Amino acid sequence: MDLQSLINTALGLAGATLGWVARTLYAAIRQLETDLSAHKVEAAKTYATKGDLGNIDDKLTRINDKLDRLIERK
């Protein structure tokens, strides 16, 4: 084999390898986008509603009042 054939073969193998890597990365990115879309839908189902936040606020207010009373005793 002459030098030009070796160079062509090496460049062909390098190009094929880079093409395979690029295709694999592209497919992985597409899969991640699909998974992210599904996650957004699932996460939206479990968001805290305004009523839930109101209940939490009431509980925190009661805890704060109890702590204030304990501090006043001392």
PyMOL Python script that loads the backbone (N, CA, C, O; Angstrom):
from pymol import cmd

cmd.read_pdbstr("""\
ATOM      1  N   MET A   1       0.840  -1.182   0.000  1.00  0.00           N
ATOM      2  CA  MET A   1       0.000   0.000   0.000  1.00  0.00           C
ATOM      3  C   MET A   1       0.882   1.241   0.000  1.00  0.00           C
ATOM      4  O   MET A   1       1.920   1.308   0.658  1.00  0.00           O
ATOM      5  N   ASP A   2       0.436   2.179  -0.739  1.00  0.00           N
ATOM      6  CA  ASP A   2       1.194   3.423  -0.748  1.00  0.00           C
ATOM      7  C   ASP A   2       0.666   4.364   0.336  1.00  0.00           C
ATOM      8  O   ASP A   2      -0.343   4.077   0.981  1.00  0.00           O
ATOM      9  N   LEU A   3       1.344   5.465   0.524  1.00  0.00           N
ATOM     10  CA  LEU A   3       1.033   6.408   1.593  1.00  0.00           C
ATOM     11  C   LEU A   3      -0.376   6.996   1.429  1.00  0.00           C
ATOM     12  O   LEU A   3      -1.089   7.163   2.418  1.00  0.00           O
ATOM     13  N   GLN A   4      -0.775   7.304   0.218  1.00  0.00           N
ATOM     14  CA  GLN A   4      -2.095   7.904  -0.015  1.00  0.00           C
ATOM     15  C   GLN A   4      -3.216   6.941   0.389  1.00  0.00           C
ATOM     16  O   GLN A   4      -4.223   7.378   0.946  1.00  0.00           O
ATOM     17  N   SER A   5      -3.067   5.677   0.128  1.00  0.00           N
ATOM     18  CA  SER A   5      -4.073   4.688   0.515  1.00  0.00           C
ATOM     19  C   SER A   5      -4.179   4.585   2.028  1.00  0.00           C
ATOM     20  O   SER A   5      -5.280   4.478   2.568  1.00  0.00           O
ATOM     21  N   LEU A   6      -3.039   4.618   2.716  1.00  0.00           N
ATOM     22  CA  LEU A   6      -3.055   4.579   4.182  1.00  0.00           C
ATOM     23  C   LEU A   6      -3.760   5.806   4.755  1.00  0.00           C
ATOM     24  O   LEU A   6      -4.550   5.697   5.693  1.00  0.00           O
ATOM     25  N   ILE A   7      -3.471   6.964   4.188  1.00  0.00           N
ATOM     26  CA  ILE A   7      -4.107   8.201   4.664  1.00  0.00           C
ATOM     27  C   ILE A   7      -5.611   8.140   4.409  1.00  0.00           C
ATOM     28  O   ILE A   7      -6.398   8.493   5.287  1.00  0.00           O
ATOM     29  N   ASN A   8      -6.017   7.699   3.227  1.00  0.00           N
ATOM     30  CA  ASN A   8      -7.443   7.596   2.903  1.00  0.00           C
ATOM     31  C   ASN A   8      -8.147   6.612   3.835  1.00  0.00           C
ATOM     32  O   ASN A   8      -9.257   6.873   4.298  1.00  0.00           O
ATOM     33  N   THR A   9      -7.502   5.490   4.105  1.00  0.00           N
ATOM     34  CA  THR A   9      -8.085   4.495   5.004  1.00  0.00           C
ATOM     35  C   THR A   9      -8.210   5.055   6.418  1.00  0.00           C
ATOM     36  O   THR A   9      -9.242   4.883   7.067  1.00  0.00           O
ATOM     37  N   ALA A  10      -7.170   5.719   6.892  1.00  0.00           N
ATOM     38  CA  ALA A  10      -7.193   6.291   8.245  1.00  0.00           C
ATOM     39  C   ALA A  10      -8.276   7.367   8.352  1.00  0.00           C
ATOM     40  O   ALA A  10      -9.017   7.402   9.335  1.00  0.00           O
ATOM     41  N   LEU A  11      -8.370   8.235   7.357  1.00  0.00           N
ATOM     42  CA  LEU A  11      -9.395   9.271   7.390  1.00  0.00           C
ATOM     43  C   LEU A  11     -10.797   8.671   7.282  1.00  0.00           C
ATOM     44  O   LEU A  11     -11.730   9.160   7.918  1.00  0.00           O
ATOM     45  N   GLY A  12     -10.945   7.637   6.497  1.00  0.00           N
ATOM     46  CA  GLY A  12     -12.238   6.967   6.381  1.00  0.00           C
ATOM     47  C   GLY A  12     -12.663   6.346   7.702  1.00  0.00           C
ATOM     48  O   GLY A  12     -13.819   6.471   8.106  1.00  0.00           O
ATOM     49  N   LEU A  13     -11.732   5.676   8.377  1.00  0.00           N
ATOM     50  CA  LEU A  13     -12.040   5.082   9.685  1.00  0.00           C
ATOM     51  C   LEU A  13     -12.348   6.160  10.723  1.00  0.00           C
ATOM     52  O   LEU A  13     -13.271   6.015  11.525  1.00  0.00           O
ATOM     53  N   ALA A  14     -11.573   7.236  10.701  1.00  0.00           N
ATOM     54  CA  ALA A  14     -11.813   8.329  11.648  1.00  0.00           C
ATOM     55  C   ALA A  14     -13.178   8.961  11.390  1.00  0.00           C
ATOM     56  O   ALA A  14     -13.912   9.261  12.332  1.00  0.00           O
ATOM     57  N   GLY A  15     -13.518   9.163  10.125  1.00  0.00           N
ATOM     58  CA  GLY A  15     -14.816   9.738   9.777  1.00  0.00           C
ATOM     59  C   GLY A  15     -15.965   8.829  10.187  1.00  0.00           C
ATOM     60  O   GLY A  15     -16.986   9.299  10.691  1.00  0.00           O
ATOM     61  N   ALA A  16     -15.800   7.540   9.973  1.00  0.00           N
ATOM     62  CA  ALA A  16     -16.843   6.581  10.355  1.00  0.00           C
ATOM     63  C   ALA A  16     -17.014   6.564  11.873  1.00  0.00           C
ATOM     64  O   ALA A  16     -18.136   6.509  12.375  1.00  0.00           O
ATOM     65  N   THR A  17     -15.910   6.609  12.592  1.00  0.00           N
ATOM     66  CA  THR A  17     -15.973   6.613  14.055  1.00  0.00           C
ATOM     67  C   THR A  17     -16.645   7.874  14.566  1.00  0.00           C
ATOM     68  O   THR A  17     -17.506   7.812  15.444  1.00  0.00           O
ATOM     69  N   LEU A  18     -16.255   9.016  14.023  1.00  0.00           N
ATOM     70  CA  LEU A  18     -16.883  10.270  14.433  1.00  0.00           C
ATOM     71  C   LEU A  18     -18.365  10.297  14.076  1.00  0.00           C
ATOM     72  O   LEU A  18     -19.173  10.821  14.843  1.00  0.00           O
ATOM     73  N   GLY A  19     -18.731   9.747  12.938  1.00  0.00           N
ATOM     74  CA  GLY A  19     -20.134   9.670  12.549  1.00  0.00           C
ATOM     75  C   GLY A  19     -20.933   8.811  13.500  1.00  0.00           C
ATOM     76  O   GLY A  19     -22.055   9.160  13.867  1.00  0.00           O
ATOM     77  N   TRP A  20     -20.358   7.676  13.906  1.00  0.00           N
ATOM     78  CA  TRP A  20     -21.040   6.793  14.851  1.00  0.00           C
ATOM     79  C   TRP A  20     -21.223   7.484  16.199  1.00  0.00           C
ATOM     80  O   TRP A  20     -22.287   7.381  16.809  1.00  0.00           O
ATOM     81  N   VAL A  21     -20.188   8.190  16.669  1.00  0.00           N
ATOM     82  CA  VAL A  21     -20.274   8.907  17.945  1.00  0.00           C
ATOM     83  C   VAL A  21     -21.333  10.005  17.857  1.00  0.00           C
ATOM     84  O   VAL A  21     -22.133  10.170  18.778  1.00  0.00           O
ATOM     85  N   ALA A  22     -21.341  10.745  16.771  1.00  0.00           N
ATOM     86  CA  ALA A  22     -22.320  11.821  16.599  1.00  0.00           C
ATOM     87  C   ALA A  22     -23.741  11.265  16.571  1.00  0.00           C
ATOM     88  O   ALA A  22     -24.642  11.839  17.183  1.00  0.00           O
ATOM     89  N   ARG A  23     -23.946  10.164  15.874  1.00  0.00           N
ATOM     90  CA  ARG A  23     -25.281   9.559  15.810  1.00  0.00           C
ATOM     91  C   ARG A  23     -25.725   9.073  17.187  1.00  0.00           C
ATOM     92  O   ARG A  23     -26.884   9.242  17.567  1.00  0.00           O
ATOM     93  N   THR A  24     -24.802   8.471  17.930  1.00  0.00           N
ATOM     94  CA  THR A  24     -25.114   7.987  19.270  1.00  0.00           C
ATOM     95  C   THR A  24     -25.464   9.149  20.199  1.00  0.00           C
ATOM     96  O   THR A  24     -26.425   9.060  20.964  1.00  0.00           O
ATOM     97  N   LEU A  25     -24.704  10.220  20.141  1.00  0.00           N
ATOM     98  CA  LEU A  25     -24.993  11.396  20.968  1.00  0.00           C
ATOM     99  C   LEU A  25     -26.330  12.021  20.594  1.00  0.00           C
ATOM    100  O   LEU A  25     -27.091  12.426  21.473  1.00  0.00           O
ATOM    101  N   TYR A  26     -26.620  12.102  19.311  1.00  0.00           N
ATOM    102  CA  TYR A  26     -27.883  12.663  18.850  1.00  0.00           C
ATOM    103  C   TYR A  26     -29.063  11.843  19.383  1.00  0.00           C
ATOM    104  O   TYR A  26     -30.054  12.401  19.856  1.00  0.00           O
ATOM    105  N   ALA A  27     -28.946  10.525  19.302  1.00  0.00           N
ATOM    106  CA  ALA A  27     -30.018   9.658  19.798  1.00  0.00           C
ATOM    107  C   ALA A  27     -30.168   9.805  21.313  1.00  0.00           C
ATOM    108  O   ALA A  27     -31.288   9.799  21.825  1.00  0.00           O
ATOM    109  N   ALA A  28     -29.062   9.938  22.028  1.00  0.00           N
ATOM    110  CA  ALA A  28     -29.125  10.095  23.483  1.00  0.00           C
ATOM    111  C   ALA A  28     -29.774  11.421  23.863  1.00  0.00           C
ATOM    112  O   ALA A  28     -30.543  11.484  24.823  1.00  0.00           O
ATOM    113  N   ILE A  29     -29.472  12.473  23.121  1.00  0.00           N
ATOM    114  CA  ILE A  29     -30.070  13.773  23.394  1.00  0.00           C
ATOM    115  C   ILE A  29     -31.569  13.728  23.143  1.00  0.00           C
ATOM    116  O   ILE A  29     -32.346  14.266  23.932  1.00  0.00           O
ATOM    117  N   ARG A  30     -31.981  13.097  22.060  1.00  0.00           N
ATOM    118  CA  ARG A  30     -33.414  12.969  21.762  1.00  0.00           C
ATOM    119  C   ARG A  30     -34.124  12.186  22.871  1.00  0.00           C
ATOM    120  O   ARG A  30     -35.235  12.542  23.265  1.00  0.00           O
ATOM    121  N   GLN A  31     -33.496  11.132  23.371  1.00  0.00           N
ATOM    122  CA  GLN A  31     -34.094  10.345  24.450  1.00  0.00           C
ATOM    123  C   GLN A  31     -34.208  11.176  25.725  1.00  0.00           C
ATOM    124  O   GLN A  31     -35.217  11.095  26.426  1.00  0.00           O
ATOM    125  N   LEU A  32     -33.183  11.975  26.032  1.00  0.00           N
ATOM    126  CA  LEU A  32     -33.232  12.846  27.202  1.00  0.00           C
ATOM    127  C   LEU A  32     -34.343  13.883  27.077  1.00  0.00           C
ATOM    128  O   LEU A  32     -35.019  14.188  28.060  1.00  0.00           O
ATOM    129  N   GLU A  33     -34.536  14.426  25.874  1.00  0.00           N
ATOM    130  CA  GLU A  33     -35.616  15.383  25.662  1.00  0.00           C
ATOM    131  C   GLU A  33     -36.972  14.744  25.894  1.00  0.00           C
ATOM    132  O   GLU A  33     -37.864  15.361  26.477  1.00  0.00           O
ATOM    133  N   THR A  34     -37.130  13.516  25.444  1.00  0.00           N
ATOM    134  CA  THR A  34     -38.382  12.790  25.666  1.00  0.00           C
ATOM    135  C   THR A  34     -38.602  12.536  27.151  1.00  0.00           C
ATOM    136  O   THR A  34     -39.703  12.731  27.666  1.00  0.00           O
ATOM    137  N   ASP A  35     -37.552  12.101  27.834  1.00  0.00           N
ATOM    138  CA  ASP A  35     -37.655  11.854  29.272  1.00  0.00           C
ATOM    139  C   ASP A  35     -37.957  13.136  30.033  1.00  0.00           C
ATOM    140  O   ASP A  35     -38.738  13.122  30.984  1.00  0.00           O
ATOM    141  N   LEU A  36     -37.354  14.232  29.628  1.00  0.00           N
ATOM    142  CA  LEU A  36     -37.593  15.511  30.288  1.00  0.00           C
ATOM    143  C   LEU A  36     -39.040  15.954  30.110  1.00  0.00           C
ATOM    144  O   LEU A  36     -39.653  16.466  31.046  1.00  0.00           O
ATOM    145  N   SER A  37     -39.581  15.761  28.927  1.00  0.00           N
ATOM    146  CA  SER A  37     -40.981  16.123  28.690  1.00  0.00           C
ATOM    147  C   SER A  37     -41.908  15.300  29.580  1.00  0.00           C
ATOM    148  O   SER A  37     -42.858  15.831  30.155  1.00  0.00           O
ATOM    149  N   ALA A  38     -41.630  14.018  29.690  1.00  0.00           N
ATOM    150  CA  ALA A  38     -42.444  13.160  30.557  1.00  0.00           C
ATOM    151  C   ALA A  38     -42.296  13.576  32.014  1.00  0.00           C
ATOM    152  O   ALA A  38     -43.268  13.546  32.768  1.00  0.00           O
ATOM    153  N   HIS A  39     -41.092  13.962  32.414  1.00  0.00           N
ATOM    154  CA  HIS A  39     -40.863  14.387  33.796  1.00  0.00           C
ATOM    155  C   HIS A  39     -41.627  15.682  34.098  1.00  0.00           C
ATOM    156  O   HIS A  39     -42.169  15.842  35.192  1.00  0.00           O
ATOM    157  N   LYS A  40     -41.670  16.590  33.143  1.00  0.00           N
ATOM    158  CA  LYS A  40     -42.402  17.845  33.347  1.00  0.00           C
ATOM    159  C   LYS A  40     -43.874  17.571  33.609  1.00  0.00           C
ATOM    160  O   LYS A  40     -44.489  18.218  34.457  1.00  0.00           O
ATOM    161  N   VAL A  41     -44.439  16.617  32.884  1.00  0.00           N
ATOM    162  CA  VAL A  41     -45.848  16.272  33.075  1.00  0.00           C
ATOM    163  C   VAL A  41     -46.048  15.672  34.456  1.00  0.00           C
ATOM    164  O   VAL A  41     -46.998  16.032  35.152  1.00  0.00           O
ATOM    165  N   GLU A  42     -45.178  14.770  34.862  1.00  0.00           N
ATOM    166  CA  GLU A  42     -45.308  14.132  36.174  1.00  0.00           C
ATOM    167  C   GLU A  42     -45.081  15.126  37.306  1.00  0.00           C
ATOM    168  O   GLU A  42     -45.773  15.075  38.323  1.00  0.00           O
ATOM    169  N   ALA A  43     -44.124  16.024  37.141  1.00  0.00           N
ATOM    170  CA  ALA A  43     -43.839  17.005  38.183  1.00  0.00           C
ATOM    171  C   ALA A  43     -45.011  17.961  38.353  1.00  0.00           C
ATOM    172  O   ALA A  43     -45.313  18.376  39.472  1.00  0.00           O
ATOM    173  N   ALA A  44     -45.671  18.312  37.263  1.00  0.00           N
ATOM    174  CA  ALA A  44     -46.808  19.229  37.340  1.00  0.00           C
ATOM    175  C   ALA A  44     -47.976  18.604  38.103  1.00  0.00           C
ATOM    176  O   ALA A  44     -48.781  19.324  38.693  1.00  0.00           O
ATOM    177  N   LYS A  45     -48.076  17.301  38.099  1.00  0.00           N
ATOM    178  CA  LYS A  45     -49.154  16.624  38.821  1.00  0.00           C
ATOM    179  C   LYS A  45     -48.973  16.724  40.327  1.00  0.00           C
ATOM    180  O   LYS A  45     -49.955  16.661  41.066  1.00  0.00           O
ATOM    181  N   THR A  46     -47.753  16.876  40.795  1.00  0.00           N
ATOM    182  CA  THR A  46     -47.487  16.851  42.233  1.00  0.00           C
ATOM    183  C   THR A  46     -47.124  18.220  42.798  1.00  0.00           C
ATOM    184  O   THR A  46     -46.617  18.298  43.917  1.00  0.00           O
ATOM    185  N   TYR A  47     -47.367  19.301  42.059  1.00  0.00           N
ATOM    186  CA  TYR A  47     -47.112  20.635  42.597  1.00  0.00           C
ATOM    187  C   TYR A  47     -48.035  20.891  43.783  1.00  0.00           C
ATOM    188  O   TYR A  47     -49.154  20.382  43.845  1.00  0.00           O
ATOM    189  N   ALA A  48     -47.547  21.679  44.704  1.00  0.00           N
ATOM    190  CA  ALA A  48     -48.374  22.069  45.834  1.00  0.00           C
ATOM    191  C   ALA A  48     -49.419  23.073  45.356  1.00  0.00           C
ATOM    192  O   ALA A  48     -49.104  24.039  44.661  1.00  0.00           O
ATOM    193  N   THR A  49     -50.664  22.825  45.740  1.00  0.00           N
ATOM    194  CA  THR A  49     -51.722  23.738  45.350  1.00  0.00           C
ATOM    195  C   THR A  49     -51.775  24.916  46.313  1.00  0.00           C
ATOM    196  O   THR A  49     -51.109  24.912  47.348  1.00  0.00           O
ATOM    197  N   LYS A  50     -52.564  25.914  45.968  1.00  0.00           N
ATOM    198  CA  LYS A  50     -52.680  27.096  46.819  1.00  0.00           C
ATOM    199  C   LYS A  50     -53.269  26.713  48.180  1.00  0.00           C
ATOM    200  O   LYS A  50     -52.870  27.263  49.207  1.00  0.00           O
ATOM    201  N   GLY A  51     -54.197  25.788  48.188  1.00  0.00           N
ATOM    202  CA  GLY A  51     -54.777  25.323  49.452  1.00  0.00           C
ATOM    203  C   GLY A  51     -53.748  24.635  50.328  1.00  0.00           C
ATOM    204  O   GLY A  51     -53.732  24.827  51.544  1.00  0.00           O
ATOM    205  N   ASP A  52     -52.888  23.833  49.712  1.00  0.00           N
ATOM    206  CA  ASP A  52     -51.831  23.164  50.476  1.00  0.00           C
ATOM    207  C   ASP A  52     -50.891  24.176  51.100  1.00  0.00           C
ATOM    208  O   ASP A  52     -50.486  24.026  52.253  1.00  0.00           O
ATOM    209  N   LEU A  53     -50.547  25.198  50.349  1.00  0.00           N
ATOM    210  CA  LEU A  53     -49.651  26.226  50.870  1.00  0.00           C
ATOM    211  C   LEU A  53     -50.303  26.997  52.006  1.00  0.00           C
ATOM    212  O   LEU A  53     -49.627  27.407  52.950  1.00  0.00           O
ATOM    213  N   GLY A  54     -51.615  27.196  51.920  1.00  0.00           N
ATOM    214  CA  GLY A  54     -52.329  27.867  53.004  1.00  0.00           C
ATOM    215  C   GLY A  54     -52.290  27.041  54.275  1.00  0.00           C
ATOM    216  O   GLY A  54     -52.113  27.585  55.365  1.00  0.00           O
ATOM    217  N   ASN A  55     -52.455  25.718  54.144  1.00  0.00           N
ATOM    218  CA  ASN A  55     -52.395  24.841  55.316  1.00  0.00           C
ATOM    219  C   ASN A  55     -51.004  24.866  55.944  1.00  0.00           C
ATOM    220  O   ASN A  55     -50.873  24.896  57.168  1.00  0.00           O
ATOM    221  N   ILE A  56     -49.991  24.853  55.125  1.00  0.00           N
ATOM    222  CA  ILE A  56     -48.619  24.889  55.624  1.00  0.00           C
ATOM    223  C   ILE A  56     -48.365  26.211  56.323  1.00  0.00           C
ATOM    224  O   ILE A  56     -47.718  26.246  57.370  1.00  0.00           O
ATOM    225  N   ASP A  57     -48.871  27.307  55.749  1.00  0.00           N
ATOM    226  CA  ASP A  57     -48.694  28.624  56.355  1.00  0.00           C
ATOM    227  C   ASP A  57     -49.363  28.673  57.723  1.00  0.00           C
ATOM    228  O   ASP A  57     -48.793  29.218  58.668  1.00  0.00           O
ATOM    229  N   ASP A  58     -50.562  28.115  57.840  1.00  0.00           N
ATOM    230  CA  ASP A  58     -51.259  28.085  59.133  1.00  0.00           C
ATOM    231  C   ASP A  58     -50.466  27.295  60.166  1.00  0.00           C
ATOM    232  O   ASP A  58     -50.344  27.720  61.315  1.00  0.00           O
ATOM    233  N   LYS A  59     -49.933  26.157  59.767  1.00  0.00           N
ATOM    234  CA  LYS A  59     -49.156  25.330  60.697  1.00  0.00           C
ATOM    235  C   LYS A  59     -47.891  26.046  61.134  1.00  0.00           C
ATOM    236  O   LYS A  59     -47.520  25.993  62.307  1.00  0.00           O
ATOM    237  N   LEU A  60     -47.230  26.710  60.209  1.00  0.00           N
ATOM    238  CA  LEU A  60     -46.017  27.447  60.562  1.00  0.00           C
ATOM    239  C   LEU A  60     -46.332  28.612  61.499  1.00  0.00           C
ATOM    240  O   LEU A  60     -45.549  28.923  62.397  1.00  0.00           O
ATOM    241  N   THR A  61     -47.462  29.243  61.287  1.00  0.00           N
ATOM    242  CA  THR A  61     -47.872  30.339  62.173  1.00  0.00           C
ATOM    243  C   THR A  61     -48.104  29.819  63.586  1.00  0.00           C
ATOM    244  O   THR A  61     -47.684  30.453  64.554  1.00  0.00           O
ATOM    245  N   ARG A  62     -48.770  28.669  63.716  1.00  0.00           N
ATOM    246  CA  ARG A  62     -49.001  28.089  65.046  1.00  0.00           C
ATOM    247  C   ARG A  62     -47.681  27.721  65.714  1.00  0.00           C
ATOM    248  O   ARG A  62     -47.503  27.968  66.907  1.00  0.00           O
ATOM    249  N   ILE A  63     -46.763  27.139  64.966  1.00  0.00           N
ATOM    250  CA  ILE A  63     -45.458  26.782  65.528  1.00  0.00           C
ATOM    251  C   ILE A  63     -44.727  28.031  65.990  1.00  0.00           C
ATOM    252  O   ILE A  63     -44.127  28.042  67.065  1.00  0.00           O
ATOM    253  N   ASN A  64     -44.775  29.089  65.177  1.00  0.00           N
ATOM    254  CA  ASN A  64     -44.114  30.336  65.540  1.00  0.00           C
ATOM    255  C   ASN A  64     -44.729  30.922  66.809  1.00  0.00           C
ATOM    256  O   ASN A  64     -44.005  31.426  67.668  1.00  0.00           O
ATOM    257  N   ASP A  65     -46.049  30.863  66.939  1.00  0.00           N
ATOM    258  CA  ASP A  65     -46.716  31.363  68.142  1.00  0.00           C
ATOM    259  C   ASP A  65     -46.293  30.571  69.374  1.00  0.00           C
ATOM    260  O   ASP A  65     -46.048  31.155  70.430  1.00  0.00           O
ATOM    261  N   LYS A  66     -46.206  29.254  69.250  1.00  0.00           N
ATOM    262  CA  LYS A  66     -45.768  28.418  70.369  1.00  0.00           C
ATOM    263  C   LYS A  66     -44.340  28.751  70.780  1.00  0.00           C
ATOM    264  O   LYS A  66     -44.027  28.826  71.968  1.00  0.00           O
ATOM    265  N   LEU A  67     -43.490  28.947  69.799  1.00  0.00           N
ATOM    266  CA  LEU A  67     -42.104  29.307  70.117  1.00  0.00           C
ATOM    267  C   LEU A  67     -42.036  30.666  70.801  1.00  0.00           C
ATOM    268  O   LEU A  67     -41.252  30.860  71.730  1.00  0.00           O
ATOM    269  N   ASP A  68     -42.853  31.602  70.345  1.00  0.00           N
ATOM    270  CA  ASP A  68     -42.885  32.924  70.991  1.00  0.00           C
ATOM    271  C   ASP A  68     -43.330  32.815  72.444  1.00  0.00           C
ATOM    272  O   ASP A  68     -42.771  33.479  73.317  1.00  0.00           O
ATOM    273  N   ARG A  69     -44.343  31.972  72.710  1.00  0.00           N
ATOM    274  CA  ARG A  69     -44.791  31.780  74.099  1.00  0.00           C
ATOM    275  C   ARG A  69     -43.717  31.141  74.951  1.00  0.00           C
ATOM    276  O   ARG A  69     -43.550  31.512  76.113  1.00  0.00           O
ATOM    277  N   LEU A  70     -42.981  30.181  74.397  1.00  0.00           N
ATOM    278  CA  LEU A  70     -41.903  29.552  75.156  1.00  0.00           C
ATOM    279  C   LEU A  70     -40.794  30.551  75.465  1.00  0.00           C
ATOM    280  O   LEU A  70     -40.215  30.517  76.551  1.00  0.00           O
ATOM    281  N   ILE A  71     -40.499  31.419  74.542  1.00  0.00           N
ATOM    282  CA  ILE A  71     -39.460  32.427  74.758  1.00  0.00           C
ATOM    283  C   ILE A  71     -39.923  33.424  75.834  1.00  0.00           C
ATOM    284  O   ILE A  71     -39.118  33.861  76.657  1.00  0.00           O
ATOM    285  N   GLU A  72     -41.198  33.778  75.829  1.00  0.00           N
ATOM    286  CA  GLU A  72     -41.715  34.734  76.814  1.00  0.00           C
ATOM    287  C   GLU A  72     -41.684  34.165  78.219  1.00  0.00           C
ATOM    288  O   GLU A  72     -41.517  34.926  79.172  1.00  0.00           O
ATOM    289  N   ARG A  73     -41.838  32.858  78.390  1.00  0.00           N
ATOM    290  CA  ARG A  73     -41.807  32.213  79.699  1.00  0.00           C
ATOM    291  C   ARG A  73     -40.438  32.307  80.343  1.00  0.00           C
ATOM    292  O   ARG A  73     -40.325  32.424  81.563  1.00  0.00           O
ATOM    293  N   LYS A  74     -39.409  32.256  79.530  1.00  0.00           N
ATOM    294  CA  LYS A  74     -38.052  32.232  80.073  1.00  0.00           C
ATOM    295  C   LYS A  74     -37.617  33.577  80.426  1.00  0.00           C
ATOM    296  O   LYS A  74     -36.496  33.759  80.901  1.00  0.00           O
TER     297      LYS A  74
END
""", "prot")
cmd.dss("prot")
cmd.show_as("cartoon", "prot")
cmd.util.cbc("prot")
cmd.orient("prot")
